[in-house]
């Protein structure tokens, strides 16, 4: 789950491009500009994992709320809150909370500043197929990792041609695993609670607190 969710949570804020597919670049520029115009974004998504060879088929749902340099993610029973400085991972099943400080020098760290645009470096991209999904025209862009050691064969990013919002992300592994993250609901500029991105320890009196730094 982590690679694809990382990619999905790496879709926001700008990116740099080289001399690749001009139309793909123009579309990605439009997606980035649209994302930057929102005060906040609330997404309900579906995550699917499939591997025919291993007979694996798993589906899960989740939500993510993003505003500026903050986010709240709920997925597979786990809540992750990032308040701009620290990440709080809350696991009710284990009654444990892990707290870590963001290392801004870590390029691999997933932060809101990378959400909804993950292709800063490390990918070649080009326009791919167009599909009609429930009346929506979805334009796909194919991304190929430039690192030969990358275990992903390719990534397909579907973009709603009308709204310029992300519809889905499909990751295909070299060993046959296919993961798909589909946006079921994409809402913007929603009224949020004042403490939406605030961790309140008093709510978890019996939880074990694991501070990594």
C-alpha positions as CSV (number, residue, x, y, z in Angstrom):
1,X,0.0,0.0,0.0
2,X,2.8,2.5,0.9
3,X,4.2,3.1,-2.5
4,X,0.9,3.9,-4.2
5,X,-0.5,5.9,-1.3
6,X,2.8,7.7,-1.2
7,X,2.4,8.5,-4.9
8,X,-1.2,9.7,-4.3
9,X,-0.1,11.7,-1.4
10,X,2.5,13.2,-3.5
11,X,0.2,14.7,-6.1
12,X,0.0,18.4,-4.9
13,X,2.1,21.5,-5.7
14,X,4.4,22.0,-8.6
15,X,6.8,19.9,-10.5
16,X,9.6,20.3,-13.0
17,X,9.6,18.7,-16.4
18,X,12.1,18.1,-19.1
19,X,11.6,17.8,-22.9
20,X,9.0,15.1,-22.8
21,X,5.5,14.9,-24.2
22,X,4.3,18.5,-24.7
23,X,0.6,17.7,-24.4
24,X,1.2,15.7,-21.3
25,X,3.2,18.6,-19.7
26,X,0.4,21.1,-20.6
27,X,-2.2,18.8,-18.9
28,X,-0.1,18.3,-15.8
29,X,0.5,22.1,-15.6
30,X,-3.3,22.6,-15.7
31,X,-3.8,20.0,-12.9
32,X,-1.2,21.7,-10.7
33,X,-2.7,25.1,-11.3
34,X,-6.1,23.8,-10.4
35,X,-4.9,22.2,-7.2
36,X,-3.1,25.3,-6.1
37,X,-6.3,27.3,-6.4
38,X,-8.1,25.4,-3.6
39,X,-8.1,26.4,0.0
40,X,-8.5,22.8,1.1
41,X,-9.3,19.4,-0.5
42,X,-11.3,16.5,0.9
43,X,-11.0,13.2,-0.9
44,X,-12.8,9.8,-0.5
45,X,-10.9,7.1,-2.3
46,X,-10.9,3.4,-3.0
47,X,-7.7,1.3,-3.0
48,X,-7.5,-2.0,-4.8
49,X,-4.6,-4.5,-4.9
50,X,-4.6,-7.3,-7.5
51,X,-2.2,-10.1,-8.4
52,X,-3.6,-12.9,-10.5
53,X,-0.6,-15.1,-10.1
54,X,-0.8,-14.9,-6.3
55,X,-4.6,-14.9,-6.3
56,X,-4.7,-11.7,-4.4
57,X,-7.7,-9.3,-4.6
58,X,-8.1,-6.7,-1.9
59,X,-10.2,-3.6,-1.7
60,X,-10.1,-0.8,1.0
61,X,-11.6,2.7,1.4
62,X,-10.1,5.8,2.9
63,X,-10.3,9.6,3.2
64,X,-7.8,12.4,3.3
65,X,-8.3,16.0,4.2
66,X,-5.6,18.5,3.1
67,X,-5.0,22.2,3.7
68,X,-1.7,24.0,3.1
69,X,1.1,22.1,4.9
70,X,-1.3,19.9,6.9
71,X,-3.4,16.7,6.4
72,X,-5.5,14.1,8.1
73,X,-5.5,10.6,6.6
74,X,-7.9,7.7,7.6
75,X,-7.1,4.4,6.0
76,X,-7.5,0.7,7.0
77,X,-8.4,1.7,10.6
78,X,-5.3,3.9,11.0
79,X,-5.4,7.7,11.4
80,X,-2.4,9.8,10.4
81,X,-2.3,13.5,11.3
82,X,0.3,15.9,10.1
83,X,0.2,19.4,11.7
84,X,2.9,20.9,9.6
85,X,5.8,19.8,11.9
86,X,5.0,16.4,13.4
87,X,3.2,13.3,12.2
88,X,0.9,11.4,14.5
89,X,0.1,7.9,13.5
90,X,-2.8,6.5,15.6
91,X,-3.4,2.8,15.6
92,X,-6.5,1.9,17.7
93,X,-6.0,-1.9,17.3
94,X,-2.7,-1.7,19.1
95,X,-3.7,1.3,21.3
96,X,-0.4,2.9,20.1
97,X,0.5,6.4,18.8
98,X,3.7,7.1,17.0
99,X,5.0,10.6,16.8
100,X,7.8,11.7,14.5
101,X,9.2,15.0,13.3
102,X,9.3,15.8,9.6
103,X,12.8,15.8,8.1
104,X,12.5,18.5,5.5
105,X,15.8,17.4,3.9
106,X,14.4,14.0,3.3
107,X,13.3,14.0,-0.4
108,X,11.4,10.7,0.1
109,X,9.3,12.1,2.9
110,X,5.6,12.4,2.0
111,X,4.2,15.8,2.8
112,X,1.3,17.9,1.7
113,X,3.7,20.0,-0.4
114,X,4.1,16.9,-2.6
115,X,0.5,15.8,-2.7
116,X,-1.3,15.3,-6.0
117,X,1.9,15.8,-8.1
118,X,4.5,13.2,-7.5
119,X,6.5,13.5,-10.7
120,X,9.2,16.1,-9.8
121,X,11.9,13.8,-10.8
122,X,12.5,10.1,-11.7
123,X,9.8,9.7,-14.4
124,X,9.4,9.9,-18.2
125,X,5.8,10.7,-19.1
126,X,3.6,10.7,-22.2
127,X,-0.1,10.9,-23.2
128,X,-1.9,7.5,-23.1
129,X,-5.4,6.3,-23.8
130,X,-8.7,8.2,-23.3
131,X,-11.6,6.4,-21.5
132,X,-15.2,7.3,-21.0
133,X,-16.1,6.5,-17.3
134,X,-19.7,7.2,-16.3
135,X,-19.9,10.1,-18.8
136,X,-16.5,11.5,-17.8
137,X,-13.7,11.8,-20.3
138,X,-10.6,10.4,-18.5
139,X,-7.3,11.2,-20.2
140,X,-4.4,8.9,-19.0
141,X,-0.8,9.9,-18.7
142,X,1.8,7.1,-18.6
143,X,4.8,7.5,-16.3
144,X,7.8,5.3,-16.6
145,X,10.3,5.2,-13.7
146,X,13.8,6.2,-14.9
147,X,15.6,4.2,-12.2
148,X,16.1,0.6,-13.5
149,X,16.0,-0.7,-10.0
150,X,12.4,0.5,-9.5
151,X,10.1,-2.4,-9.1
152,X,7.3,-0.6,-10.9
153,X,6.9,-1.1,-14.6
154,X,4.7,1.9,-15.2
155,X,2.1,4.2,-13.6
156,X,-1.0,5.4,-15.3
157,X,-2.6,8.6,-14.0
158,X,-6.2,9.3,-15.0
159,X,-7.2,13.0,-15.3
160,X,-10.8,14.2,-15.7
161,X,-10.5,16.3,-18.9
162,X,-13.3,18.6,-17.8
163,X,-12.4,19.4,-14.2
164,X,-8.6,18.7,-14.5
165,X,-8.8,16.8,-11.2
166,X,-7.2,13.4,-10.6
167,X,-9.6,10.5,-11.2
168,X,-7.3,7.5,-10.5
169,X,-3.7,6.3,-10.3
170,X,-2.8,2.8,-11.5
171,X,0.5,1.3,-10.6
172,X,1.7,-1.8,-12.4
173,X,4.6,-3.8,-10.9
174,X,7.2,-5.7,-12.8
175,X,6.1,-8.9,-11.0
176,X,2.4,-8.6,-12.0
177,X,1.0,-6.7,-9.0
178,X,-1.5,-4.0,-9.9
179,X,-2.6,-1.4,-7.5
180,X,-5.3,1.2,-8.2
181,X,-6.3,4.2,-6.2
182,X,-9.6,5.7,-7.4
183,X,-11.1,9.0,-6.3
184,X,-14.7,8.5,-5.4
185,X,-15.3,12.0,-4.2
186,X,-13.2,15.2,-4.7
187,X,-14.5,18.2,-2.7
188,X,-12.8,21.5,-2.3
189,X,-13.0,24.6,0.0
190,X,-15.0,22.7,2.6
191,X,-15.8,24.0,6.2
192,X,-13.3,22.3,8.4
193,X,-13.1,22.0,12.2
194,X,-10.6,24.3,13.9
195,X,-8.8,21.3,15.4
196,X,-8.9,19.3,12.2
197,X,-5.1,18.9,12.1
198,X,-4.4,19.1,15.8
199,X,-3.4,16.0,17.8
200,X,-5.1,15.9,21.3
201,X,-3.4,13.4,23.5
202,X,-6.1,13.5,26.2
203,X,-8.4,11.7,23.7
204,X,-6.2,8.6,24.1
205,X,-5.5,8.2,27.8
206,X,-4.6,4.5,27.6
207,X,-2.5,4.6,24.4
208,X,1.2,3.9,24.4
209,X,3.1,6.9,23.0
210,X,6.0,6.0,20.8
211,X,8.2,9.1,20.1
212,X,10.7,8.4,17.4
213,X,12.7,11.6,18.0
